[in-house]
Amino acid sequence: MASLNCSGVVCVICLEKPKYRCPACRVPYCSVACFRKHKDDDDYIADFLNSDEEEDRVSLQNLKDLGESATLRSLLLNPHLRQLMVSLDQGEDKAKLMRACMQEPLFVEFADCCLRIVEPSQNEDS
């Protein structure tokens, strides 16, 4: 992973400039509050990964590919997209917010880029 001084590295929670890395998984974060949220998310993700529901699960390789995508990193440097993502993450009515985000061309570009990485064969057929 790039050093924390690299301009493309952002906090895994709030997408601001990070100051630290998680000792367990090495993801960047900027504050104690973001670290605590990351740990809470980490516990939730661990519970999800240990569940028997595989229908919507993304493979670890696909997650790695998402994290290594230069295109995604470039998109996530856009402050407008970052604000959309934070609003979506913090909002109450996720379905309503997602519909609104999908009206934003930049967000659609981001979603399409993610899908091309996660489901490449399905996107090639369209």
Backbone as a chain_set.jsonl record, in Angstrom:
{"seq": "MASLNCSGVVCVICLEKPKYRCPACRVPYCSVACFRKHKDDDDYIADFLNSDEEEDRVSLQNLKDLGESATLRSLLLNPHLRQLMVSLDQGEDKAKLMRACMQEPLFVEFADCCLRIVEPSQNEDS", "coords": {"N": [[0.85, -1.176, 0.0], [0.415, 2.291, -0.596], [2.481, 4.921, 0.794], [1.616, 6.979, 3.648], [2.078, 9.58, 2.993], [1.5, 9.9, 0.36], [-0.507, 11.518, -2.053], [-2.804, 10.241, -2.954], [-3.784, 8.574, -0.985], [-6.327, 7.991, 1.347], [-8.333, 8.403, 4.33], [-9.948, 5.509, 5.473], [-12.501, 5.701, 6.471], [-13.594, 8.44, 6.549], [-12.511, 9.604, 4.335], [-10.67, 11.654, 4.422], [-7.374, 13.197, 4.723], [-5.122, 10.792, 5.856], [-3.494, 9.979, 9.022], [-2.588, 7.814, 10.337], [-2.218, 4.173, 10.5], [-4.158, 1.196, 10.622], [-3.241, -1.192, 12.991], [-3.824, -3.865, 12.646], [-4.864, -4.405, 10.007], [-3.708, -2.559, 8.365], [-5.01, -0.455, 6.993], [-5.5, 2.994, 6.121], [-6.266, 5.665, 8.438], [-7.638, 8.637, 10.003], [-8.123, 9.575, 12.578], [-8.89, 8.969, 16.084], [-11.628, 8.574, 16.365], [-12.36, 7.75, 13.764], [-10.84, 5.425, 13.648], [-12.111, 3.879, 15.626], [-14.644, 3.594, 14.443], [-13.889, 2.177, 12.179], [-13.007, -0.187, 13.42], [-15.46, -1.081, 14.468], [-16.841, -1.471, 12.043], [-15.155, -3.389, 11.017], [-15.647, -5.548, 12.746], [-18.323, -6.015, 12.093], [-18.036, -6.706, 9.389], [-16.501, -9.016, 9.656], [-18.365, -10.662, 10.959], [-20.246, -10.815, 8.908], [-18.731, -12.042, 6.86], [-18.331, -14.491, 8.009], [-20.815, -15.551, 7.968], [-23.419, -17.669, 6.567], [-24.592, -16.721, 4.308], [-24.111, -16.247, 0.998], [-24.917, -15.005, -1.274], [-24.717, -12.208, -1.963], [-22.071, -11.736, -1.567], [-18.826, -10.462, -2.063], [-15.888, -11.63, -3.557], [-12.724, -12.149, -1.901], [-10.566, -11.659, -3.562], [-11.73, -9.966, -5.469], [-12.302, -7.79, -3.806], [-9.704, -7.036, -3.181], [-8.852, -6.327, -5.746], [-10.522, -4.114, -6.17], [-9.455, -2.37, -4.258], [-6.964, -1.926, -5.352], [-7.359, -0.61, -7.696], [-6.496, 1.831, -9.942], [-8.162, 3.54, -11.329], [-10.46, 3.691, -9.69], [-9.289, 4.855, -7.431], [-8.56, 7.311, -8.482], [-11.099, 8.392, -9.101], [-12.12, 8.586, -6.503], [-10.704, 10.694, -5.49], [-12.081, 12.916, -6.128], [-13.752, 15.589, -4.708], [-16.544, 16.005, -4.716], [-17.658, 13.468, -5.239], [-16.679, 12.161, -2.991], [-18.077, 13.512, -0.974], [-20.677, 12.741, -1.623], [-20.486, 10.008, -1.057], [-19.952, 10.016, 1.715], [-22.297, 11.232, 2.645], [-24.176, 9.324, 1.876], [-23.303, 7.146, 3.389], [-23.721, 8.09, 5.992], [-26.38, 8.711, 6.082], [-29.913, 8.272, 6.883], [-32.09, 7.097, 5.374], [-31.17, 4.945, 3.308], [-31.905, 3.769, 0.84], [-33.369, 5.785, -0.467], [-31.409, 7.776, -0.605], [-29.538, 6.442, -2.198], [-30.935, 6.246, -4.616], [-30.995, 8.96, -5.263], [-28.244, 9.483, -5.488], [-27.651, 7.926, -7.702], [-28.519, 9.511, -9.722], [-26.555, 11.212, -10.207], [-24.026, 11.773, -12.469], [-21.258, 11.355, -11.928], [-21.291, 9.645, -9.697], [-22.55, 7.437, -10.838], [-20.612, 6.732, -12.691], [-18.615, 5.93, -10.896], [-19.935, 3.73, -9.639], [-20.296, 2.054, -11.869], [-17.626, 1.541, -12.515], [-16.82, 0.088, -10.248], [-18.497, -2.158, -10.55], [-17.531, -3.198, -12.983], [-15.128, -4.228, -12.119], [-15.847, -6.049, -10.093], [-17.798, -7.72, -11.244], [-16.906, -8.675, -13.924], [-17.506, -10.37, -16.169], [-20.293, -10.25, -16.423], [-20.664, -7.607, -17.141], [-19.4, -7.47, -19.599], [-21.149, -8.784, -21.254], [-23.219, -7.001, -21.692]], "CA": [[0.0, 0.0, 0.0], [1.191, 3.521, -0.695], [2.759, 5.547, 2.082], [0.609, 7.953, 4.064], [2.408, 10.875, 2.395], [1.01, 9.916, -1.021], [-1.736, 12.307, -2.129], [-3.947, 9.396, -3.286], [-4.202, 7.774, 0.159], [-7.339, 8.672, 2.15], [-8.879, 7.681, 5.476], [-10.911, 4.499, 5.058], [-13.826, 6.053, 6.982], [-14.113, 9.767, 6.156], [-11.845, 9.967, 3.085], [-9.767, 12.786, 4.609], [-5.964, 12.807, 4.737], [-4.858, 9.958, 7.036], [-2.28, 10.183, 9.806], [-2.234, 6.549, 10.97], [-2.652, 2.929, 9.867], [-4.648, 0.173, 11.547], [-2.181, -2.174, 13.235], [-4.246, -5.207, 12.233], [-5.043, -4.594, 8.565], [-2.901, -1.535, 7.71], [-5.747, 0.571, 6.255], [-5.249, 4.322, 6.686], [-7.344, 6.391, 9.107], [-7.135, 9.965, 10.372], [-8.379, 9.978, 13.964], [-9.365, 7.914, 16.978], [-13.04, 8.33, 16.032], [-12.407, 6.937, 12.541], [-10.318, 4.106, 13.987], [-13.181, 3.15, 16.331], [-15.663, 3.237, 13.449], [-13.273, 1.114, 11.375], [-13.034, -1.419, 14.213], [-16.859, -1.517, 14.487], [-17.116, -2.004, 10.706], [-14.374, -4.613, 10.887], [-16.39, -6.598, 13.452], [-19.512, -6.296, 11.282], [-17.587, -7.419, 8.187], [-16.105, -10.362, 10.072], [-19.61, -11.406, 11.164], [-20.835, -11.06, 7.593], [-17.918, -13.017, 6.133], [-18.488, -15.789, 8.647], [-22.189, -16.018, 7.819], [-23.63, -18.636, 5.494], [-25.206, -16.048, 3.166], [-23.078, -15.931, 0.014], [-25.54, -14.447, -2.47], [-24.208, -10.882, -2.298], [-20.7, -11.618, -1.081], [-17.773, -10.192, -3.04], [-14.713, -12.437, -3.218], [-11.583, -11.41, -1.362], [-9.771, -11.201, -4.703], [-12.398, -8.785, -6.028], [-12.073, -6.69, -2.864], [-8.32, -6.613, -3.392], [-8.825, -5.636, -7.044], [-11.131, -2.792, -5.954], [-8.495, -1.553, -3.517], [-5.778, -1.653, -6.169], [-7.763, 0.028, -8.944], [-6.072, 3.219, -10.124], [-9.334, 4.293, -11.774], [-11.269, 3.988, -8.502], [-8.55, 5.814, -6.603], [-8.678, 8.608, -9.141], [-12.464, 8.868, -8.889], [-12.32, 8.92, -5.09], [-10.053, 11.962, -5.177], [-13.027, 13.981, -6.428], [-14.44, 15.985, -3.47], [-17.997, 15.845, -4.847], [-17.943, 12.043, -5.048], [-16.405, 11.854, -1.583], [-19.192, 14.022, -0.183], [-21.817, 11.854, -1.888], [-20.25, 8.748, -0.341], [-20.113, 10.274, 3.15], [-23.732, 11.459, 2.872], [-24.833, 8.024, 1.741], [-22.906, 6.326, 4.534], [-24.237, 8.625, 7.252], [-27.804, 8.984, 5.973], [-30.877, 7.334, 7.473], [-32.839, 6.378, 4.341], [-30.143, 4.576, 2.327], [-32.508, 3.517, -0.468], [-33.69, 7.085, -1.057], [-30.142, 8.425, -0.921], [-28.928, 5.731, -3.316], [-31.64, 6.694, -5.831], [-30.528, 10.32, -5.563], [-26.85, 9.384, -5.941], [-27.623, 7.332, -9.042], [-28.838, 10.568, -10.684], [-25.312, 11.971, -10.363], [-23.165, 11.066, -13.43], [-20.0, 10.951, -11.299], [-21.563, 8.473, -8.864], [-22.821, 6.333, -11.769], [-19.296, 6.326, -13.199], [-17.985, 5.196, -9.798], [-20.628, 2.444, -9.495], [-19.969, 1.243, -13.044], [-16.228, 1.112, -12.375], [-16.832, -0.989, -9.244], [-19.125, -3.347, -11.132], [-16.625, -3.778, -13.981], [-14.1, -4.974, -11.392], [-16.446, -7.128, -9.305], [-18.546, -8.635, -12.105], [-16.446, -8.36, -15.278], [-18.158, -11.16, -17.216], [-21.649, -9.762, -16.59], [-20.615, -6.321, -17.825], [-18.982, -7.683, -20.98], [-22.284, -9.278, -21.999], [-24.181, -5.944, -21.992]], "C": [[0.892, 1.233, 0.0], [1.433, 4.1, 0.695], [1.684, 6.576, 2.397], [0.874, 9.334, 3.472], [1.905, 10.99, 0.962], [-0.333, 10.635, -1.074], [-2.965, 11.457, -2.43], [-4.463, 8.57, -2.122], [-5.171, 8.594, 1.007], [-7.779, 7.784, 3.309], [-9.978, 6.737, 5.004], [-12.333, 4.825, 5.498], [-14.334, 7.362, 6.391], [-13.49, 10.308, 4.879], [-11.003, 11.236, 3.183], [-8.325, 12.271, 4.602], [-5.658, 12.0, 6.008], [-3.55, 10.322, 7.739], [-1.739, 8.846, 10.323], [-2.644, 5.372, 10.091], [-3.127, 1.959, 10.95], [-3.542, -0.859, 11.759], [-2.548, -3.581, 12.746], [-4.267, -5.382, 10.718], [-4.33, -3.539, 7.72], [-3.675, -0.516, 6.878], [-5.502, 1.928, 6.912], [-6.491, 4.901, 7.363], [-6.754, 7.681, 9.666], [-7.284, 10.316, 11.847], [-8.822, 8.769, 14.787], [-10.82, 7.561, 16.642], [-13.156, 7.459, 14.783], [-11.867, 5.537, 12.801], [-11.385, 3.272, 14.689], [-14.273, 2.714, 15.362], [-15.15, 2.104, 12.567], [-13.323, -0.214, 12.13], [-14.454, -1.971, 14.304], [-17.235, -2.141, 13.148], [-16.406, -3.328, 10.507], [-15.086, -5.791, 11.556], [-17.628, -7.001, 12.651], [-19.124, -7.108, 10.042], [-17.18, -8.841, 8.542], [-17.342, -11.226, 10.312], [-20.246, -11.771, 9.832], [-20.058, -12.14, 6.84], [-18.036, -14.415, 6.727], [-19.905, -16.335, 8.533], [-22.291, -16.976, 6.643], [-24.223, -17.998, 4.237], [-24.125, -15.627, 2.175], [-23.622, -15.215, -1.209], [-24.922, -13.117, -2.901], [-22.763, -10.677, -1.87], [-19.735, -11.392, -2.244], [-16.544, -10.98, -2.609], [-13.59, -11.552, -2.682], [-10.699, -10.892, -2.485], [-10.394, -9.954, -5.334], [-12.237, -7.572, -5.113], [-10.659, -6.136, -3.019], [-8.202, -5.825, -4.697], [-9.438, -4.243, -6.941], [-10.132, -1.853, -5.276], [-7.283, -1.147, -4.335], [-6.106, -0.92, -7.466], [-7.346, 1.503, -8.986], [-7.254, 4.091, -10.539], [-10.213, 4.665, -10.584], [-10.585, 5.01, -7.611], [-8.675, 7.223, -7.176], [-10.072, 9.207, -8.936], [-12.669, 9.33, -7.454], [-11.569, 10.175, -4.648], [-10.98, 13.148, -5.422], [-13.819, 14.349, -5.167], [-15.957, 15.805, -3.537], [-18.393, 14.38, -4.639], [-17.721, 11.659, -3.587], [-17.553, 12.322, -0.696], [-20.439, 13.17, -0.392], [-21.682, 10.56, -1.083], [-20.453, 8.923, 1.17], [-21.59, 10.469, 3.481], [-24.509, 10.153, 2.818], [-24.547, 7.145, 2.957], [-23.582, 6.788, 5.823], [-25.752, 8.826, 7.245], [-28.678, 7.895, 6.569], [-31.557, 6.468, 6.414], [-31.903, 6.056, 3.183], [-30.726, 4.373, 0.932], [-32.814, 4.825, -1.187], [-32.408, 7.81, -1.472], [-29.459, 7.764, -2.115], [-29.605, 6.128, -4.627], [-31.177, 8.085, -6.245], [-29.094, 10.292, -6.095], [-26.768, 8.85, -7.372], [-28.079, 8.319, -10.119], [-27.605, 11.429, -10.974], [-24.38, 11.208, -11.313], [-21.849, 10.576, -12.817], [-20.191, 9.703, -10.44], [-21.835, 7.247, -9.735], [-21.508, 5.816, -12.355], [-18.55, 5.494, -12.158], [-18.605, 3.804, -9.65], [-20.298, 1.514, -10.659], [-18.546, 0.706, -12.975], [-16.125, -0.032, -11.367], [-17.391, -2.276, -9.84], [-18.248, -3.992, -12.19], [-15.54, -4.612, -13.316], [-14.696, -6.206, -10.728], [-17.153, -8.17, -10.171], [-18.162, -8.423, -13.565], [-17.202, -9.13, -16.379], [-19.58, -10.677, -17.466], [-21.672, -8.444, -17.35], [-20.202, -6.454, -19.278], [-20.143, -8.114, -21.849], [-23.243, -8.156, -22.407], [-23.746, -5.068, -23.119]], "O": [[1.998, 1.209, 0.539], [0.7, 3.815, 1.642], [0.934, 6.993, 1.515], [-0.024, 10.175, 3.454], [1.89, 12.089, 0.407], [-1.202, 10.392, -0.237], [-4.083, 11.91, -2.183], [-5.498, 7.918, -2.257], [-4.889, 9.743, 1.348], [-7.615, 6.564, 3.269], [-10.842, 7.129, 4.22], [-13.284, 4.273, 4.945], [-15.408, 7.386, 5.79], [-13.898, 11.362, 4.39], [-10.656, 11.833, 2.164], [-8.084, 11.069, 4.491], [-5.908, 12.477, 7.115], [-2.634, 10.888, 7.142], [-0.572, 8.753, 10.704], [-3.321, 5.541, 9.077], [-2.57, 1.911, 12.047], [-2.967, -1.349, 10.787], [-1.663, -4.39, 12.467], [-3.758, -6.373, 10.195], [-4.347, -3.617, 6.491], [-3.058, 0.23, 6.117], [-5.316, 2.004, 8.127], [-7.618, 4.664, 6.927], [-5.537, 7.816, 9.792], [-6.644, 11.253, 12.324], [-9.09, 7.695, 14.249], [-11.193, 6.387, 16.637], [-13.963, 6.53, 14.749], [-12.373, 4.564, 12.24], [-11.548, 2.09, 14.384], [-14.772, 1.592, 15.449], [-15.894, 1.177, 12.246], [-13.645, -1.249, 11.546], [-14.651, -3.183, 14.227], [-17.863, -3.199, 13.103], [-16.949, -4.265, 9.92], [-15.127, -6.892, 11.008], [-17.944, -8.186, 12.542], [-19.798, -8.076, 9.69], [-17.486, -9.774, 7.799], [-17.371, -12.391, 9.915], [-20.724, -12.89, 9.645], [-20.653, -13.044, 6.254], [-17.86, -15.409, 6.023], [-20.17, -17.461, 8.954], [-21.373, -17.084, 5.829], [-24.343, -18.663, 3.208], [-23.315, -14.751, 2.474], [-22.852, -14.852, -2.098], [-24.636, -12.924, -4.083], [-22.289, -9.542, -1.82], [-19.825, -12.054, -3.277], [-16.197, -10.995, -1.428], [-13.525, -10.359, -2.978], [-10.138, -9.801, -2.376], [-9.69, -9.008, -5.688], [-12.055, -6.452, -5.592], [-10.447, -4.924, -2.991], [-7.538, -4.789, -4.75], [-8.938, -3.297, -7.549], [-9.983, -0.696, -5.668], [-6.646, -0.135, -4.044], [-5.204, -0.64, -8.256], [-7.788, 2.31, -8.169], [-7.337, 5.253, -10.142], [-10.662, 5.805, -10.471], [-11.229, 5.924, -7.096], [-8.87, 8.193, -6.444], [-10.204, 10.393, -8.633], [-13.318, 10.348, -7.214], [-11.784, 10.662, -3.538], [-10.699, 14.26, -4.975], [-14.498, 13.488, -4.609], [-16.588, 15.488, -2.529], [-19.362, 14.094, -3.936], [-18.51, 10.904, -3.018], [-17.957, 11.615, 0.227], [-21.177, 12.905, 0.557], [-22.654, 10.081, -0.498], [-21.058, 8.07, 1.821], [-22.081, 9.938, 4.477], [-25.401, 9.919, 3.633], [-25.442, 6.484, 3.483], [-23.97, 5.965, 6.652], [-26.344, 9.085, 8.293], [-28.251, 6.754, 6.738], [-31.597, 5.244, 6.543], [-31.843, 6.793, 2.199], [-30.106, 4.764, -0.057], [-32.548, 4.958, -2.381], [-32.336, 8.387, -2.557], [-28.869, 8.449, -2.95], [-28.931, 6.325, -5.638], [-30.989, 8.357, -7.431], [-28.771, 11.001, -7.048], [-25.917, 9.275, -8.154], [-28.03, 7.997, -11.306], [-27.618, 12.266, -11.877], [-23.977, 10.09, -10.99], [-21.38, 9.49, -13.156], [-19.349, 8.805, -10.451], [-21.4, 6.143, -9.407], [-21.317, 4.608, -12.496], [-17.93, 4.482, -12.487], [-17.884, 2.811, -9.548], [-20.051, 0.325, -10.458], [-18.29, -0.444, -13.331], [-15.418, -1.01, -11.61], [-16.824, -3.352, -9.656], [-18.218, -5.218, -12.293], [-15.081, -5.6, -13.889], [-14.115, -7.289, -10.793], [-17.113, -9.362, -9.869], [-19.008, -8.03, -14.369], [-17.499, -8.555, -17.426], [-20.036, -10.691, -18.609], [-22.598, -8.189, -18.121], [-20.605, -5.641, -20.11], [-20.145, -7.852, -23.052], [-24.005, -8.321, -23.36], [-24.458, -4.132, -23.483]]}, "num_chains": 1, "name": "protein.A"}
